């Protein structure tokens, strides 16, 4: 089956030394892609910023900033990399291959940034912009609402304040696991509504956000019934 990358970049570019370096993880060779990731991150950020600025003339700065963050974060980049089957092209060392590095979000997202840099280096900004806009076509057409982009803690606080209720409280309940792989459990409490929810994640912040999201859904449903 023909690769999407071939359709987008062509055989000539994919055979270039620059493109091959963009696929090379530091575990595979001393001539790796980390500097290209740095460049690609800036190129991607400018292209997405320009696309949002040009197409959303009425959006506030805060909304534009949250949109950009949602489009260029690790998860989104890794999803796009998977859509392009980029993992099939990665050049990894034996250890990374054995541990499944071709599926790791951080490696996929970094490599996609390096690939964007390779297009910029070899073909210029117009070609890089064309490539980025093509791989982001659906995401730029279906942008999330401003409210959907707010983090759960902010959404919960605003919902409670709209009913003149006290803001929620957060407490770290427990921490478990090894130092390099800890699991945090946090609790969110809304005393005025007798609501307590928990969240579990790999960081305290994420655990609190999960607890806040769980509380938000409960509060929202309770308000609907009134």
C-alpha positions as CSV (number, residue, x, y, z in Angstrom):
1,X,0.0,0.0,0.0
2,X,1.3,3.4,-1.0
3,X,2.4,5.6,2.0
4,X,0.6,8.9,2.7
5,X,4.0,10.4,3.2
6,X,5.0,9.5,-0.4
7,X,1.9,11.2,-1.7
8,X,2.7,14.3,0.4
9,X,6.5,14.5,0.1
10,X,7.4,12.5,-3.0
11,X,10.1,9.8,-3.4
12,X,12.9,12.4,-4.1
13,X,12.5,14.2,-0.8
14,X,12.1,11.0,1.1
15,X,15.4,9.7,-0.3
16,X,17.3,12.9,0.7
17,X,19.9,12.8,3.5
18,X,18.0,15.6,5.3
19,X,14.8,13.6,5.4
20,X,16.6,10.5,6.6
21,X,18.2,12.5,9.4
22,X,14.7,13.7,10.4
23,X,13.7,10.1,11.0
24,X,16.8,9.3,13.1
25,X,16.5,9.0,16.8
26,X,19.5,9.7,19.0
27,X,19.6,6.0,19.9
28,X,20.4,5.0,16.3
29,X,23.1,7.4,15.2
30,X,25.2,10.4,16.3
31,X,23.7,12.4,13.4
32,X,20.2,12.4,14.8
33,X,17.1,14.7,14.5
34,X,17.1,16.7,17.8
35,X,18.2,20.0,16.3
36,X,15.7,19.5,13.5
37,X,12.9,19.0,16.1
38,X,13.8,22.4,17.5
39,X,13.6,24.0,14.1
40,X,10.4,22.1,13.1
41,X,8.7,23.2,16.3
42,X,9.1,26.8,15.4
43,X,8.1,26.4,11.8
44,X,5.0,24.4,12.8
45,X,4.1,27.0,15.4
46,X,4.3,29.9,12.9
47,X,2.3,28.1,10.3
48,X,-0.5,27.1,12.7
49,X,-0.5,30.6,14.3
50,X,-0.8,32.2,10.9
51,X,-3.6,29.9,9.8
52,X,-5.6,30.6,13.0
53,X,-5.0,34.3,12.8
54,X,-6.0,34.5,9.2
55,X,-9.1,32.4,9.4
56,X,-10.6,33.4,12.8
57,X,-10.8,37.2,12.7
58,X,-13.2,37.4,15.6
59,X,-11.4,35.0,18.0
60,X,-9.8,36.5,21.1
61,X,-6.1,36.2,21.9
62,X,-6.8,33.7,24.7
63,X,-8.9,31.5,22.5
64,X,-6.3,31.6,19.7
65,X,-3.6,30.6,22.1
66,X,-5.5,27.7,23.5
67,X,-6.4,26.5,20.0
68,X,-2.7,26.7,19.0
69,X,-1.7,24.8,22.1
70,X,-4.2,22.1,21.3
71,X,-3.0,21.7,17.8
72,X,0.7,21.5,18.4
73,X,0.9,19.5,21.6
74,X,2.5,16.1,21.8
75,X,-0.8,14.1,21.6
76,X,-2.0,15.8,18.5
77,X,1.4,15.5,16.8
78,X,1.6,11.8,17.7
79,X,-1.9,11.2,16.3
80,X,-1.0,12.8,13.0
81,X,2.2,10.8,12.9
82,X,0.2,7.7,13.3
83,X,-2.2,8.7,10.5
84,X,0.9,9.1,8.3
85,X,2.3,5.7,9.5
86,X,5.4,7.6,10.5
87,X,6.4,4.9,12.9
88,X,7.1,2.6,10.0
89,X,9.9,4.9,8.9
90,X,11.6,5.7,12.2
91,X,15.3,4.9,12.6
92,X,15.8,3.7,16.1
93,X,18.5,2.0,18.1
94,X,18.1,-1.6,19.2
95,X,17.0,-0.7,22.7
96,X,14.3,1.7,21.5
97,X,13.1,-0.8,19.0
98,X,12.8,-3.5,21.6
99,X,10.9,-1.2,24.0
100,X,8.4,-0.2,21.3
101,X,9.8,3.3,20.6
102,X,8.0,3.4,17.2
103,X,4.8,3.7,19.2
104,X,5.9,6.2,21.8
105,X,4.1,9.5,21.6
106,X,7.2,11.6,22.5
107,X,9.3,10.0,19.7
108,X,6.5,10.2,17.1
109,X,5.7,13.9,17.9
110,X,9.4,14.9,17.9
111,X,10.0,13.1,14.6
112,X,7.0,14.8,12.9
113,X,8.5,18.1,13.9
114,X,11.8,17.1,12.4
115,X,10.1,16.0,9.2
116,X,8.5,19.4,9.0
117,X,11.9,20.9,9.4
118,X,13.3,18.8,6.6
119,X,10.7,20.1,4.2
120,X,11.5,23.7,5.3
121,X,15.3,23.1,4.9
122,X,15.0,21.4,1.5
123,X,12.1,23.2,-0.1
124,X,11.4,26.4,1.8
125,X,8.6,27.9,3.8
126,X,5.9,27.7,1.2
127,X,6.4,24.0,0.8
128,X,6.5,23.5,4.6
129,X,3.3,25.4,5.0
130,X,1.6,23.4,2.2
131,X,2.7,20.1,4.0
132,X,1.5,21.3,7.4
133,X,-1.8,22.6,6.2
134,X,-2.5,19.3,4.4
135,X,-1.8,17.1,7.4
136,X,-3.9,19.5,9.6
137,X,-6.8,19.8,7.1
138,X,-9.5,18.1,9.1
139,X,-8.3,19.5,12.5
140,X,-8.4,23.1,11.2
141,X,-11.9,22.5,9.8
142,X,-13.2,21.1,13.0
143,X,-11.8,23.3,15.7
144,X,-13.0,22.9,19.3
145,X,-15.1,25.6,20.9
146,X,-13.6,28.1,23.3
147,X,-15.3,26.5,26.3
148,X,-14.2,23.0,25.3
149,X,-10.6,24.1,25.4
150,X,-10.6,25.4,29.0
151,X,-9.1,23.0,31.5
152,X,-11.5,21.1,33.7
153,X,-10.6,23.0,36.8
154,X,-11.3,26.4,35.2
155,X,-14.6,25.0,33.7
156,X,-15.7,23.7,37.1
157,X,-14.8,27.0,38.9
158,X,-16.7,29.1,36.3
159,X,-19.7,26.8,36.5
160,X,-19.9,27.1,40.3
161,X,-19.3,30.8,40.3
162,X,-22.1,31.3,37.8
163,X,-24.4,30.0,40.6
164,X,-22.6,32.1,43.3
165,X,-21.2,28.9,44.9
166,X,-17.8,28.5,46.6
167,X,-14.9,27.4,44.5
168,X,-13.8,23.7,44.7
169,X,-11.0,22.4,46.9
170,X,-8.3,19.9,45.9
171,X,-6.3,17.5,48.0
172,X,-3.6,14.9,47.2
173,X,-4.9,11.7,48.7
174,X,-2.1,9.3,47.9
175,X,1.1,8.7,45.9
176,X,2.2,5.2,45.0
177,X,4.7,3.4,42.7
178,X,8.4,3.8,42.0
179,X,10.0,7.2,41.8
180,X,10.1,7.1,38.0
181,X,6.6,5.8,37.6
182,X,4.5,7.3,40.3
183,X,0.7,7.3,40.5
184,X,-1.1,10.2,42.1
185,X,-4.7,10.2,43.4
186,X,-6.3,13.6,44.0
187,X,-9.7,14.5,45.4
188,X,-11.9,17.4,44.3
189,X,-14.6,18.5,46.8
190,X,-17.5,20.9,46.4
191,X,-18.9,21.1,50.0
192,X,-21.9,23.2,49.2
193,X,-23.2,20.4,46.8
194,X,-21.8,17.5,48.9
195,X,-19.7,16.3,46.0
196,X,-16.4,14.6,46.2
197,X,-14.6,13.0,43.2
198,X,-11.2,11.4,42.7
199,X,-8.8,11.5,39.8
200,X,-5.8,9.2,39.2
201,X,-2.9,10.0,36.9
202,X,0.9,10.1,36.5
203,X,1.2,13.6,37.9
204,X,-0.6,15.6,40.6
205,X,-1.8,18.2,38.2
206,X,-3.3,15.7,35.9
207,X,-4.9,13.8,38.8
208,X,-6.5,17.1,40.0
209,X,-7.7,17.9,36.5
210,X,-9.3,14.4,36.2
211,X,-11.0,14.8,39.6
212,X,-12.3,18.3,38.5
213,X,-13.6,16.8,35.2
214,X,-15.5,14.2,37.1
215,X,-16.9,16.8,39.5
216,X,-17.8,19.1,36.6
217,X,-19.9,16.4,34.9
218,X,-21.8,15.7,38.2
219,X,-22.4,19.4,38.9
220,X,-23.5,20.1,35.3
221,X,-26.1,17.3,35.5
222,X,-27.3,18.4,38.9
223,X,-27.9,22.0,37.5
224,X,-29.8,20.6,34.5
225,X,-32.3,18.8,36.8
226,X,-33.1,22.0,38.8
